[in-house]
Structure formats: C-alpha cells, structure tokens
Amino acid sequence: MAEKIVQTAGREQLGDFSPMFAHLNDDVLFGEVWNETAIDVKTKCV
C-alpha cells in the first residue's frame, strides 16, 4: 500500500481567513480524492 499523502498547506496558509476552503482543500481534495486508490499516483500527477 502506498504512503498516504497529508496536505496541510491550506490550513496553515488560509485556516484563519477561510476555514471552509482550508477544509475542502486539505481534507476533501487531498485527504479523500488524492488518496483514492482507484487511480494510480502517476496518472494523478500528469
């Protein structure tokens, strides 16, 4: 199994200003979508 990628840039940079955007960026986009195993990492990076 591949190492899980954890993204915190949205929370660190925008957490105080826009907490919902930080949540969507870090938790939904990179937490759920990016770590989905249906598509391999090479395809995601293209």
PDB file of all heavy atoms in Angstrom:
ATOM      1  N   MET A   1       0.837  -1.185   0.000  1.00  0.00           N
ATOM      2  CA  MET A   1       0.000   0.000   0.000  1.00  0.00           C
ATOM      3  C   MET A   1       0.881   1.246   0.000  1.00  0.00           C
ATOM      4  O   MET A   1       1.878   1.317   0.705  1.00  0.00           O
ATOM      5  CB  MET A   1      -0.919  -0.014   1.211  1.00  0.00           C
ATOM      6  CG  MET A   1      -1.862   1.144   1.263  1.00  0.00           C
ATOM      7  SD  MET A   1      -2.990   0.949   2.662  1.00  0.00           S
ATOM      8  CE  MET A   1      -4.030   2.289   2.334  1.00  0.00           C
ATOM      9  N   ALA A   2       0.503   2.226  -0.781  1.00  0.00           N
ATOM     10  CA  ALA A   2       1.270   3.469  -0.887  1.00  0.00           C
ATOM     11  C   ALA A   2       1.104   4.316   0.371  1.00  0.00           C
ATOM     12  O   ALA A   2       0.112   4.217   1.078  1.00  0.00           O
ATOM     13  CB  ALA A   2       0.814   4.262  -2.106  1.00  0.00           C
ATOM     14  N   GLU A   3       2.095   5.140   0.600  1.00  0.00           N
ATOM     15  CA  GLU A   3       2.046   6.051   1.747  1.00  0.00           C
ATOM     16  C   GLU A   3       0.955   7.087   1.525  1.00  0.00           C
ATOM     17  O   GLU A   3       0.808   7.637   0.440  1.00  0.00           O
ATOM     18  CB  GLU A   3       3.390   6.743   1.892  1.00  0.00           C
ATOM     19  CG  GLU A   3       3.467   7.647   3.083  1.00  0.00           C
ATOM     20  CD  GLU A   3       4.830   8.288   3.228  1.00  0.00           C
ATOM     21  OE1 GLU A   3       5.825   7.689   2.800  1.00  0.00           O
ATOM     22  OE2 GLU A   3       4.874   9.404   3.761  1.00  0.00           O
ATOM     23  N   LYS A   4       0.168   7.358   2.551  1.00  0.00           N
ATOM     24  CA  LYS A   4      -0.908   8.342   2.460  1.00  0.00           C
ATOM     25  C   LYS A   4      -0.314   9.742   2.448  1.00  0.00           C
ATOM     26  O   LYS A   4       0.544  10.081   3.252  1.00  0.00           O
ATOM     27  CB  LYS A   4      -1.866   8.192   3.632  1.00  0.00           C
ATOM     28  CG  LYS A   4      -3.046   9.132   3.553  1.00  0.00           C
ATOM     29  CD  LYS A   4      -4.026   8.887   4.668  1.00  0.00           C
ATOM     30  CE  LYS A   4      -5.176   9.859   4.543  1.00  0.00           C
ATOM     31  NZ  LYS A   4      -6.153   9.674   5.597  1.00  0.00           N
ATOM     32  N   ILE A   5      -0.789  10.561   1.514  1.00  0.00           N
ATOM     33  CA  ILE A   5      -0.341  11.942   1.400  1.00  0.00           C
ATOM     34  C   ILE A   5      -1.219  12.815   2.289  1.00  0.00           C
ATOM     35  O   ILE A   5      -2.441  12.763   2.211  1.00  0.00           O
ATOM     36  CB  ILE A   5      -0.410  12.415  -0.060  1.00  0.00           C
ATOM     37  CG1 ILE A   5       0.524  11.560  -0.915  1.00  0.00           C
ATOM     38  CG2 ILE A   5      -0.076  13.892  -0.169  1.00  0.00           C
ATOM     39  CD1 ILE A   5       0.353  11.750  -2.396  1.00  0.00           C
ATOM     40  N   VAL A   6      -0.603  13.611   3.138  1.00  0.00           N
ATOM     41  CA  VAL A   6      -1.340  14.507   4.029  1.00  0.00           C
ATOM     42  C   VAL A   6      -0.997  15.933   3.640  1.00  0.00           C
ATOM     43  O   VAL A   6       0.169  16.325   3.623  1.00  0.00           O
ATOM     44  CB  VAL A   6      -0.983  14.243   5.502  1.00  0.00           C
ATOM     45  CG1 VAL A   6      -1.710  15.217   6.404  1.00  0.00           C
ATOM     46  CG2 VAL A   6      -1.305  12.814   5.885  1.00  0.00           C
ATOM     47  N   GLN A   7      -2.009  16.701   3.325  1.00  0.00           N
ATOM     48  CA  GLN A   7      -1.842  18.082   2.886  1.00  0.00           C
ATOM     49  C   GLN A   7      -2.292  19.020   4.005  1.00  0.00           C
ATOM     50  O   GLN A   7      -3.380  18.848   4.540  1.00  0.00           O
ATOM     51  CB  GLN A   7      -2.682  18.321   1.631  1.00  0.00           C
ATOM     52  CG  GLN A   7      -2.735  19.742   1.166  1.00  0.00           C
ATOM     53  CD  GLN A   7      -1.427  20.209   0.571  1.00  0.00           C
ATOM     54  OE1 GLN A   7      -0.535  19.439   0.296  1.00  0.00           O
ATOM     55  NE2 GLN A   7      -1.304  21.481   0.376  1.00  0.00           N
ATOM     56  N   THR A   8      -1.463  19.984   4.346  1.00  0.00           N
ATOM     57  CA  THR A   8      -1.840  20.945   5.389  1.00  0.00           C
ATOM     58  C   THR A   8      -1.631  22.395   4.950  1.00  0.00           C
ATOM     59  O   THR A   8      -1.852  23.305   5.734  1.00  0.00           O
ATOM     60  CB  THR A   8      -1.031  20.700   6.677  1.00  0.00           C
ATOM     61  OG1 THR A   8       0.348  20.839   6.385  1.00  0.00           O
ATOM     62  CG2 THR A   8      -1.311  19.327   7.263  1.00  0.00           C
ATOM     63  N   ALA A   9      -1.225  22.605   3.701  1.00  0.00           N
ATOM     64  CA  ALA A   9      -0.920  23.967   3.243  1.00  0.00           C
ATOM     65  C   ALA A   9      -2.125  24.887   3.332  1.00  0.00           C
ATOM     66  O   ALA A   9      -2.002  26.050   3.713  1.00  0.00           O
ATOM     67  CB  ALA A   9      -0.384  23.940   1.815  1.00  0.00           C
ATOM     68  N   GLY A  10      -3.303  24.413   2.963  1.00  0.00           N
ATOM     69  CA  GLY A  10      -4.499  25.251   3.035  1.00  0.00           C
ATOM     70  C   GLY A  10      -4.798  25.688   4.452  1.00  0.00           C
ATOM     71  O   GLY A  10      -5.088  26.850   4.717  1.00  0.00           O
ATOM     72  N   ARG A  11      -4.701  24.768   5.378  1.00  0.00           N
ATOM     73  CA  ARG A  11      -4.977  25.080   6.777  1.00  0.00           C
ATOM     74  C   ARG A  11      -3.916  26.020   7.341  1.00  0.00           C
ATOM     75  O   ARG A  11      -4.230  26.957   8.064  1.00  0.00           O
ATOM     76  CB  ARG A  11      -5.033  23.780   7.582  1.00  0.00           C
ATOM     77  CG  ARG A  11      -5.577  23.970   8.969  1.00  0.00           C
ATOM     78  CD  ARG A  11      -5.993  22.652   9.599  1.00  0.00           C
ATOM     79  NE  ARG A  11      -7.279  22.217   9.057  1.00  0.00           N
ATOM     80  CZ  ARG A  11      -7.441  21.171   8.244  1.00  0.00           C
ATOM     81  NH1 ARG A  11      -6.431  20.422   7.909  1.00  0.00           N
ATOM     82  NH2 ARG A  11      -8.626  20.858   7.782  1.00  0.00           N
ATOM     83  N   GLU A  12      -2.663  25.777   6.990  1.00  0.00           N
ATOM     84  CA  GLU A  12      -1.589  26.620   7.518  1.00  0.00           C
ATOM     85  C   GLU A  12      -1.641  28.031   6.941  1.00  0.00           C
ATOM     86  O   GLU A  12      -1.381  29.004   7.640  1.00  0.00           O
ATOM     87  CB  GLU A  12      -0.235  25.985   7.207  1.00  0.00           C
ATOM     88  CG  GLU A  12       0.005  24.707   7.988  1.00  0.00           C
ATOM     89  CD  GLU A  12       1.244  23.951   7.546  1.00  0.00           C
ATOM     90  OE1 GLU A  12       1.926  24.400   6.597  1.00  0.00           O
ATOM     91  OE2 GLU A  12       1.517  22.903   8.146  1.00  0.00           O
ATOM     92  N   GLN A  13      -1.959  28.167   5.658  1.00  0.00           N
ATOM     93  CA  GLN A  13      -1.944  29.470   4.998  1.00  0.00           C
ATOM     94  C   GLN A  13      -3.266  30.216   5.097  1.00  0.00           C
ATOM     95  O   GLN A  13      -3.280  31.441   5.179  1.00  0.00           O
ATOM     96  CB  GLN A  13      -1.574  29.307   3.518  1.00  0.00           C
ATOM     97  CG  GLN A  13      -0.217  28.690   3.296  1.00  0.00           C
ATOM     98  CD  GLN A  13       0.909  29.566   3.833  1.00  0.00           C
ATOM     99  OE1 GLN A  13       0.878  30.778   3.701  1.00  0.00           O
ATOM    100  NE2 GLN A  13       1.892  28.940   4.443  1.00  0.00           N
ATOM    101  N   LEU A  14      -4.390  29.500   5.046  1.00  0.00           N
ATOM    102  CA  LEU A  14      -5.703  30.154   4.966  1.00  0.00           C
ATOM    103  C   LEU A  14      -6.672  29.760   6.065  1.00  0.00           C
ATOM    104  O   LEU A  14      -7.829  30.175   6.034  1.00  0.00           O
ATOM    105  CB  LEU A  14      -6.351  29.837   3.609  1.00  0.00           C
ATOM    106  CG  LEU A  14      -5.592  30.339   2.384  1.00  0.00           C
ATOM    107  CD1 LEU A  14      -6.195  29.757   1.125  1.00  0.00           C
ATOM    108  CD2 LEU A  14      -5.602  31.842   2.339  1.00  0.00           C
ATOM    109  N   GLY A  15      -6.240  28.961   7.010  1.00  0.00           N
ATOM    110  CA  GLY A  15      -7.136  28.451   8.044  1.00  0.00           C
ATOM    111  C   GLY A  15      -7.877  29.522   8.826  1.00  0.00           C
ATOM    112  O   GLY A  15      -9.061  29.390   9.105  1.00  0.00           O
ATOM    113  N   ASP A  16      -7.205  30.599   9.164  1.00  0.00           N
ATOM    114  CA  ASP A  16      -7.847  31.671   9.919  1.00  0.00           C
ATOM    115  C   ASP A  16      -8.755  32.513   9.031  1.00  0.00           C
ATOM    116  O   ASP A  16      -9.823  32.951   9.452  1.00  0.00           O
ATOM    117  CB  ASP A  16      -6.799  32.580  10.570  1.00  0.00           C
ATOM    118  CG  ASP A  16      -6.009  31.860  11.645  1.00  0.00           C
ATOM    119  OD1 ASP A  16      -6.539  30.901  12.235  1.00  0.00           O
ATOM    120  OD2 ASP A  16      -4.864  32.267  11.890  1.00  0.00           O
ATOM    121  N   PHE A  17      -8.338  32.734   7.791  1.00  0.00           N
ATOM    122  CA  PHE A  17      -9.068  33.590   6.866  1.00  0.00           C
ATOM    123  C   PHE A  17     -10.277  32.882   6.261  1.00  0.00           C
ATOM    124  O   PHE A  17     -11.355  33.462   6.146  1.00  0.00           O
ATOM    125  CB  PHE A  17      -8.121  34.053   5.751  1.00  0.00           C
ATOM    126  CG  PHE A  17      -8.787  34.870   4.684  1.00  0.00           C
ATOM    127  CD1 PHE A  17      -9.208  36.157   4.929  1.00  0.00           C
ATOM    128  CD2 PHE A  17      -9.010  34.326   3.432  1.00  0.00           C
ATOM    129  CE1 PHE A  17      -9.834  36.914   3.949  1.00  0.00           C
ATOM    130  CE2 PHE A  17      -9.626  35.065   2.438  1.00  0.00           C
ATOM    131  CZ  PHE A  17     -10.035  36.361   2.695  1.00  0.00           C
ATOM    132  N   SER A  18     -10.110  31.623   5.860  1.00  0.00           N
ATOM    133  CA  SER A  18     -11.176  30.877   5.194  1.00  0.00           C
ATOM    134  C   SER A  18     -11.135  29.416   5.617  1.00  0.00           C
ATOM    135  O   SER A  18     -10.632  28.557   4.885  1.00  0.00           O
ATOM    136  CB  SER A  18     -11.021  31.004   3.675  1.00  0.00           C
ATOM    137  OG  SER A  18     -12.050  30.305   3.027  1.00  0.00           O
ATOM    138  N   PRO A  19     -11.669  29.104   6.783  1.00  0.00           N
ATOM    139  CA  PRO A  19     -11.571  27.736   7.291  1.00  0.00           C
ATOM    140  C   PRO A  19     -12.282  26.703   6.414  1.00  0.00           C
ATOM    141  O   PRO A  19     -11.825  25.572   6.303  1.00  0.00           O
ATOM    142  CB  PRO A  19     -12.197  27.816   8.682  1.00  0.00           C
ATOM    143  CG  PRO A  19     -12.928  29.097   8.727  1.00  0.00           C
ATOM    144  CD  PRO A  19     -12.310  30.005   7.716  1.00  0.00           C
ATOM    145  N   MET A  20     -13.382  27.066   5.754  1.00  0.00           N
ATOM    146  CA  MET A  20     -14.073  26.102   4.896  1.00  0.00           C
ATOM    147  C   MET A  20     -13.225  25.765   3.675  1.00  0.00           C
ATOM    148  O   MET A  20     -13.124  24.604   3.276  1.00  0.00           O
ATOM    149  CB  MET A  20     -15.438  26.636   4.453  1.00  0.00           C
ATOM    150  CG  MET A  20     -16.190  25.657   3.545  1.00  0.00           C
ATOM    151  SD  MET A  20     -16.406  23.989   4.229  1.00  0.00           S
ATOM    152  CE  MET A  20     -17.782  24.253   5.300  1.00  0.00           C
ATOM    153  N   PHE A  21     -12.583  26.760   3.061  1.00  0.00           N
ATOM    154  CA  PHE A  21     -11.706  26.491   1.926  1.00  0.00           C
ATOM    155  C   PHE A  21     -10.541  25.607   2.361  1.00  0.00           C
ATOM    156  O   PHE A  21     -10.174  24.661   1.660  1.00  0.00           O
ATOM    157  CB  PHE A  21     -11.172  27.779   1.308  1.00  0.00           C
ATOM    158  CG  PHE A  21     -10.214  27.523   0.184  1.00  0.00           C
ATOM    159  CD1 PHE A  21     -10.674  27.185  -1.073  1.00  0.00           C
ATOM    160  CD2 PHE A  21      -8.846  27.578   0.400  1.00  0.00           C
ATOM    161  CE1 PHE A  21      -9.786  26.922  -2.108  1.00  0.00           C
ATOM    162  CE2 PHE A  21      -7.954  27.317  -0.618  1.00  0.00           C
ATOM    163  CZ  PHE A  21      -8.424  26.986  -1.883  1.00  0.00           C
ATOM    164  N   ALA A  22      -9.958  25.898   3.507  1.00  0.00           N
ATOM    165  CA  ALA A  22      -8.852  25.086   4.013  1.00  0.00           C
ATOM    166  C   ALA A  22      -9.300  23.645   4.218  1.00  0.00           C
ATOM    167  O   ALA A  22      -8.579  22.708   3.862  1.00  0.00           O
ATOM    168  CB  ALA A  22      -8.318  25.684   5.317  1.00  0.00           C
ATOM    169  N   HIS A  23     -10.484  23.442   4.760  1.00  0.00           N
ATOM    170  CA  HIS A  23     -11.034  22.090   4.962  1.00  0.00           C
ATOM    171  C   HIS A  23     -11.238  21.380   3.622  1.00  0.00           C
ATOM    172  O   HIS A  23     -10.830  20.227   3.459  1.00  0.00           O
ATOM    173  CB  HIS A  23     -12.358  22.165   5.718  1.00  0.00           C
ATOM    174  CG  HIS A  23     -13.193  20.935   5.580  1.00  0.00           C
ATOM    175  ND1 HIS A  23     -12.834  19.733   6.148  1.00  0.00           N
ATOM    176  CD2 HIS A  23     -14.350  20.726   4.912  1.00  0.00           C
ATOM    177  CE1 HIS A  23     -13.764  18.824   5.822  1.00  0.00           C
ATOM    178  NE2 HIS A  23     -14.674  19.411   5.080  1.00  0.00           N
ATOM    179  N   LEU A  24     -11.866  22.066   2.666  1.00  0.00           N
ATOM    180  CA  LEU A  24     -12.104  21.441   1.361  1.00  0.00           C
ATOM    181  C   LEU A  24     -10.797  21.093   0.659  1.00  0.00           C
ATOM    182  O   LEU A  24     -10.657  20.022   0.069  1.00  0.00           O
ATOM    183  CB  LEU A  24     -12.959  22.357   0.486  1.00  0.00           C
ATOM    184  CG  LEU A  24     -14.394  22.564   0.965  1.00  0.00           C
ATOM    185  CD1 LEU A  24     -15.076  23.639   0.135  1.00  0.00           C
ATOM    186  CD2 LEU A  24     -15.177  21.267   0.928  1.00  0.00           C
ATOM    187  N   ASN A  25      -9.834  21.986   0.708  1.00  0.00           N
ATOM    188  CA  ASN A  25      -8.540  21.755   0.060  1.00  0.00           C
ATOM    189  C   ASN A  25      -7.777  20.607   0.731  1.00  0.00           C
ATOM    190  O   ASN A  25      -7.346  19.672   0.064  1.00  0.00           O
ATOM    191  CB  ASN A  25      -7.708  23.033   0.096  1.00  0.00           C
ATOM    192  CG  ASN A  25      -6.383  22.866  -0.608  1.00  0.00           C
ATOM    193  OD1 ASN A  25      -6.341  22.717  -1.814  1.00  0.00           O
ATOM    194  ND2 ASN A  25      -5.305  22.873   0.158  1.00  0.00           N
ATOM    195  N   ASP A  26      -7.625  20.671   2.028  1.00  0.00           N
ATOM    196  CA  ASP A  26      -6.787  19.710   2.737  1.00  0.00           C
ATOM    197  C   ASP A  26      -7.474  18.364   2.961  1.00  0.00           C
ATOM    198  O   ASP A  26      -6.895  17.317   2.695  1.00  0.00           O
ATOM    199  CB  ASP A  26      -6.355  20.269   4.093  1.00  0.00           C
ATOM    200  CG  ASP A  26      -5.420  21.453   3.967  1.00  0.00           C
ATOM    201  OD1 ASP A  26      -4.972  21.745   2.843  1.00  0.00           O
ATOM    202  OD2 ASP A  26      -5.151  22.088   4.999  1.00  0.00           O
ATOM    203  N   ASP A  27      -8.710  18.401   3.457  1.00  0.00           N
ATOM    204  CA  ASP A  27      -9.372  17.161   3.860  1.00  0.00           C
ATOM    205  C   ASP A  27     -10.110  16.468   2.716  1.00  0.00           C
ATOM    206  O   ASP A  27     -10.032  15.247   2.588  1.00  0.00           O
ATOM    207  CB  ASP A  27     -10.350  17.440   4.999  1.00  0.00           C
ATOM    208  CG  ASP A  27      -9.644  18.041   6.205  1.00  0.00           C
ATOM    209  OD1 ASP A  27      -8.453  17.746   6.408  1.00  0.00           O
ATOM    210  OD2 ASP A  27     -10.274  18.819   6.939  1.00  0.00           O
ATOM    211  N   VAL A  28     -10.818  17.243   1.906  1.00  0.00           N
ATOM    212  CA  VAL A  28     -11.605  16.622   0.839  1.00  0.00           C
ATOM    213  C   VAL A  28     -10.741  16.356  -0.394  1.00  0.00           C
ATOM    214  O   VAL A  28     -10.594  15.215  -0.826  1.00  0.00           O
ATOM    215  CB  VAL A  28     -12.846  17.466   0.477  1.00  0.00           C
ATOM    216  CG1 VAL A  28     -13.623  16.838  -0.670  1.00  0.00           C
ATOM    217  CG2 VAL A  28     -13.744  17.633   1.699  1.00  0.00           C
ATOM    218  N   LEU A  29     -10.159  17.407  -0.961  1.00  0.00           N
ATOM    219  CA  LEU A  29      -9.385  17.228  -2.188  1.00  0.00           C
ATOM    220  C   LEU A  29      -8.181  16.317  -1.967  1.00  0.00           C
ATOM    221  O   LEU A  29      -8.031  15.292  -2.622  1.00  0.00           O
ATOM    222  CB  LEU A  29      -8.926  18.570  -2.745  1.00  0.00           C
ATOM    223  CG  LEU A  29      -8.024  18.486  -3.983  1.00  0.00           C
ATOM    224  CD1 LEU A  29      -8.737  17.761  -5.118  1.00  0.00           C
ATOM    225  CD2 LEU A  29      -7.588  19.862  -4.417  1.00  0.00           C
ATOM    226  N   PHE A  30      -7.303  16.682  -1.032  1.00  0.00           N
ATOM    227  CA  PHE A  30      -6.094  15.893  -0.846  1.00  0.00           C
ATOM    228  C   PHE A  30      -6.282  14.733   0.118  1.00  0.00           C
ATOM    229  O   PHE A  30      -5.611  13.712   0.002  1.00  0.00           O
ATOM    230  CB  PHE A  30      -4.934  16.783  -0.408  1.00  0.00           C
ATOM    231  CG  PHE A  30      -4.409  17.614  -1.539  1.00  0.00           C
ATOM    232  CD1 PHE A  30      -4.803  18.935  -1.684  1.00  0.00           C
ATOM    233  CD2 PHE A  30      -3.566  17.064  -2.479  1.00  0.00           C
ATOM    234  CE1 PHE A  30      -4.340  19.699  -2.739  1.00  0.00           C
ATOM    235  CE2 PHE A  30      -3.096  17.824  -3.547  1.00  0.00           C
ATOM    236  CZ  PHE A  30      -3.486  19.142  -3.674  1.00  0.00           C
ATOM    237  N   GLY A  31      -7.177  14.860   1.053  1.00  0.00           N
ATOM    238  CA  GLY A  31      -7.394  13.767   2.003  1.00  0.00           C
ATOM    239  C   GLY A  31      -8.183  12.619   1.429  1.00  0.00           C
ATOM    240  O   GLY A  31      -7.841  11.460   1.614  1.00  0.00           O
ATOM    241  N   GLU A  32      -9.263  12.908   0.707  1.00  0.00           N
ATOM    242  CA  GLU A  32     -10.122  11.859   0.170  1.00  0.00           C
ATOM    243  C   GLU A  32      -9.826  11.565  -1.290  1.00  0.00           C
ATOM    244  O   GLU A  32      -9.549  10.431  -1.655  1.00  0.00           O
ATOM    245  CB  GLU A  32     -11.592  12.252   0.327  1.00  0.00           C
ATOM    246  CG  GLU A  32     -12.028  12.381   1.772  1.00  0.00           C
ATOM    247  CD  GLU A  32     -13.447  12.879   1.918  1.00  0.00           C
ATOM    248  OE1 GLU A  32     -14.219  12.791   0.935  1.00  0.00           O
ATOM    249  OE2 GLU A  32     -13.797  13.371   2.996  1.00  0.00           O
ATOM    250  N   VAL A  33      -9.876  12.576  -2.138  1.00  0.00           N
ATOM    251  CA  VAL A  33      -9.747  12.369  -3.576  1.00  0.00           C
ATOM    252  C   VAL A  33      -8.336  11.929  -3.948  1.00  0.00           C
ATOM    253  O   VAL A  33      -8.144  10.929  -4.642  1.00  0.00           O
ATOM    254  CB  VAL A  33     -10.155  13.639  -4.354  1.00  0.00           C
ATOM    255  CG1 VAL A  33      -9.957  13.447  -5.850  1.00  0.00           C
ATOM    256  CG2 VAL A  33     -11.609  13.992  -4.051  1.00  0.00           C
ATOM    257  N   TRP A  34      -7.327  12.654  -3.514  1.00  0.00           N
ATOM    258  CA  TRP A  34      -5.951  12.350  -3.918  1.00  0.00           C
ATOM    259  C   TRP A  34      -5.516  10.981  -3.423  1.00  0.00           C
ATOM    260  O   TRP A  34      -4.784  10.272  -4.097  1.00  0.00           O
ATOM    261  CB  TRP A  34      -5.002  13.421  -3.393  1.00  0.00           C
ATOM    262  CG  TRP A  34      -3.617  13.244  -3.916  1.00  0.00           C
ATOM    263  CD1 TRP A  34      -2.573  12.661  -3.266  1.00  0.00           C
ATOM    264  CD2 TRP A  34      -3.121  13.622  -5.206  1.00  0.00           C
ATOM    265  NE1 TRP A  34      -1.458  12.661  -4.063  1.00  0.00           N
ATOM    266  CE2 TRP A  34      -1.771  13.251  -5.271  1.00  0.00           C
ATOM    267  CE3 TRP A  34      -3.695  14.243  -6.310  1.00  0.00           C
ATOM    268  CZ2 TRP A  34      -0.976  13.474  -6.383  1.00  0.00           C
ATOM    269  CZ3 TRP A  34      -2.902  14.474  -7.428  1.00  0.00           C
ATOM    270  CH2 TRP A  34      -1.568  14.089  -7.450  1.00  0.00           C
ATOM    271  N   ASN A  35      -5.957  10.565  -2.248  1.00  0.00           N
ATOM    272  CA  ASN A  35      -5.551   9.279  -1.691  1.00  0.00           C
ATOM    273  C   ASN A  35      -6.427   8.113  -2.149  1.00  0.00           C
ATOM    274  O   ASN A  35      -6.194   6.985  -1.730  1.00  0.00           O
ATOM    275  CB  ASN A  35      -5.508   9.354  -0.167  1.00  0.00           C
ATOM    276  CG  ASN A  35      -4.293  10.125   0.300  1.00  0.00           C
ATOM    277  OD1 ASN A  35      -3.170   9.763   0.003  1.00  0.00           O
ATOM    278  ND2 ASN A  35      -4.523  11.212   1.010  1.00  0.00           N
ATOM    279  N   GLU A  36      -7.395   8.356  -2.997  1.00  0.00           N
ATOM    280  CA  GLU A  36      -8.224   7.293  -3.558  1.00  0.00           C
ATOM    281  C   GLU A  36      -7.327   6.354  -4.366  1.00  0.00           C
ATOM    282  O   GLU A  36      -6.493   6.797  -5.161  1.00  0.00           O
ATOM    283  CB  GLU A  36      -9.317   7.889  -4.450  1.00  0.00           C
ATOM    284  CG  GLU A  36     -10.180   6.880  -5.141  1.00  0.00           C
ATOM    285  CD  GLU A  36     -10.927   5.972  -4.182  1.00  0.00           C
ATOM    286  OE1 GLU A  36     -11.491   6.465  -3.204  1.00  0.00           O
ATOM    287  OE2 GLU A  36     -10.924   4.761  -4.436  1.00  0.00           O
ATOM    288  N   THR A  37      -7.486   5.067  -4.179  1.00  0.00           N
ATOM    289  CA  THR A  37      -6.613   4.101  -4.848  1.00  0.00           C
ATOM    290  C   THR A  37      -7.099   3.684  -6.231  1.00  0.00           C
ATOM    291  O   THR A  37      -6.417   2.934  -6.911  1.00  0.00           O
ATOM    292  CB  THR A  37      -6.453   2.834  -3.978  1.00  0.00           C
ATOM    293  OG1 THR A  37      -7.744   2.269  -3.749  1.00  0.00           O
ATOM    294  CG2 THR A  37      -5.760   3.175  -2.663  1.00  0.00           C
ATOM    295  N   ALA A  38      -8.244   4.182  -6.690  1.00  0.00           N
ATOM    296  CA  ALA A  38      -8.767   3.809  -8.000  1.00  0.00           C
ATOM    297  C   ALA A  38      -7.879   4.322  -9.138  1.00  0.00           C
ATOM    298  O   ALA A  38      -7.843   3.731 -10.212  1.00  0.00           O
ATOM    299  CB  ALA A  38     -10.185   4.337  -8.174  1.00  0.00           C
ATOM    300  N   ILE A  39      -7.157   5.420  -8.900  1.00  0.00           N
ATOM    301  CA  ILE A  39      -6.257   5.979  -9.906  1.00  0.00           C
ATOM    302  C   ILE A  39      -4.848   5.983  -9.323  1.00  0.00           C
ATOM    303  O   ILE A  39      -4.635   6.417  -8.187  1.00  0.00           O
ATOM    304  CB  ILE A  39      -6.668   7.425 -10.273  1.00  0.00           C
ATOM    305  CG1 ILE A  39      -8.086   7.445 -10.820  1.00  0.00           C
ATOM    306  CG2 ILE A  39      -5.692   8.019 -11.273  1.00  0.00           C
ATOM    307  CD1 ILE A  39      -8.628   8.824 -11.054  1.00  0.00           C
ATOM    308  N   ASP A  40      -3.881   5.487 -10.109  1.00  0.00           N
ATOM    309  CA  ASP A  40      -2.517   5.431  -9.590  1.00  0.00           C
ATOM    310  C   ASP A  40      -1.886   6.817  -9.520  1.00  0.00           C
ATOM    311  O   ASP A  40      -2.333   7.759 -10.151  1.00  0.00           O
ATOM    312  CB  ASP A  40      -1.637   4.479 -10.409  1.00  0.00           C
ATOM    313  CG  ASP A  40      -1.410   4.936 -11.833  1.00  0.00           C
ATOM    314  OD1 ASP A  40      -2.036   5.927 -12.249  1.00  0.00           O
ATOM    315  OD2 ASP A  40      -0.611   4.311 -12.534  1.00  0.00           O
ATOM    316  N   VAL A  41      -0.850   6.949  -8.706  1.00  0.00           N
ATOM    317  CA  VAL A  41      -0.220   8.248  -8.456  1.00  0.00           C
ATOM    318  C   VAL A  41       0.337   8.858  -9.749  1.00  0.00           C
ATOM    319  O   VAL A  41       0.228  10.058  -9.965  1.00  0.00           O
ATOM    320  CB  VAL A  41       0.893   8.117  -7.390  1.00  0.00           C
ATOM    321  CG1 VAL A  41       1.655   9.420  -7.231  1.00  0.00           C
ATOM    322  CG2 VAL A  41       0.301   7.684  -6.060  1.00  0.00           C
ATOM    323  N   LYS A  42       0.916   8.043 -10.601  1.00  0.00           N
ATOM    324  CA  LYS A  42       1.476   8.561 -11.851  1.00  0.00           C
ATOM    325  C   LYS A  42       0.399   9.271 -12.679  1.00  0.00           C
ATOM    326  O   LYS A  42       0.634  10.349 -13.218  1.00  0.00           O
ATOM    327  CB  LYS A  42       2.096   7.427 -12.667  1.00  0.00           C
ATOM    328  CG  LYS A  42       2.774   7.904 -13.930  1.00  0.00           C
ATOM    329  CD  LYS A  42       3.427   6.760 -14.669  1.00  0.00           C
ATOM    330  CE  LYS A  42       4.081   7.275 -15.934  1.00  0.00           C
ATOM    331  NZ  LYS A  42       4.679   6.189 -16.697  1.00  0.00           N
ATOM    332  N   THR A  43      -0.783   8.686 -12.770  1.00  0.00           N
ATOM    333  CA  THR A  43      -1.881   9.307 -13.522  1.00  0.00           C
ATOM    334  C   THR A  43      -2.336  10.593 -12.859  1.00  0.00           C
ATOM    335  O   THR A  43      -2.630  11.573 -13.539  1.00  0.00           O
ATOM    336  CB  THR A  43      -3.057   8.319 -13.646  1.00  0.00           C
ATOM    337  OG1 THR A  43      -2.579   7.120 -14.265  1.00  0.00           O
ATOM    338  CG2 THR A  43      -4.185   8.915 -14.459  1.00  0.00           C
ATOM    339  N   LYS A  44      -2.397  10.627 -11.542  1.00  0.00           N
ATOM    340  CA  LYS A  44      -2.824  11.831 -10.824  1.00  0.00           C
ATOM    341  C   LYS A  44      -1.862  12.991 -11.041  1.00  0.00           C
ATOM    342  O   LYS A  44      -2.251  14.149 -11.002  1.00  0.00           O
ATOM    343  CB  LYS A  44      -2.926  11.553  -9.320  1.00  0.00           C
ATOM    344  CG  LYS A  44      -4.011  10.603  -8.942  1.00  0.00           C
ATOM    345  CD  LYS A  44      -3.947  10.352  -7.453  1.00  0.00           C
ATOM    346  CE  LYS A  44      -4.703   9.126  -7.063  1.00  0.00           C
ATOM    347  NZ  LYS A  44      -4.564   8.812  -5.649  1.00  0.00           N
ATOM    348  N   CYS A  45      -0.590  12.687 -11.261  1.00  0.00           N
ATOM    349  CA  CYS A  45       0.436  13.715 -11.379  1.00  0.00           C
ATOM    350  C   CYS A  45       0.593  14.272 -12.781  1.00  0.00           C
ATOM    351  O   CYS A  45       1.374  15.185 -12.997  1.00  0.00           O
ATOM    352  CB  CYS A  45       1.779  13.162 -10.906  1.00  0.00           C
ATOM    353  SG  CYS A  45       1.796  12.808  -9.148  1.00  0.00           S
ATOM    354  N   VAL A  46      -0.120  13.728 -13.727  1.00  0.00           N
ATOM    355  CA  VAL A  46       0.021  14.192 -15.123  1.00  0.00           C
ATOM    356  C   VAL A  46      -0.717  15.478 -15.328  1.00  0.00           C
ATOM    357  O   VAL A  46      -1.690  15.791 -14.804  1.00  0.00           O
ATOM    358  CB  VAL A  46      -0.502  13.110 -16.102  1.00  0.00           C
ATOM    359  CG1 VAL A  46      -0.500  13.635 -17.523  1.00  0.00           C
ATOM    360  CG2 VAL A  46       0.342  11.879 -15.972  1.00  0.00           C
TER     361      VAL A  46
END
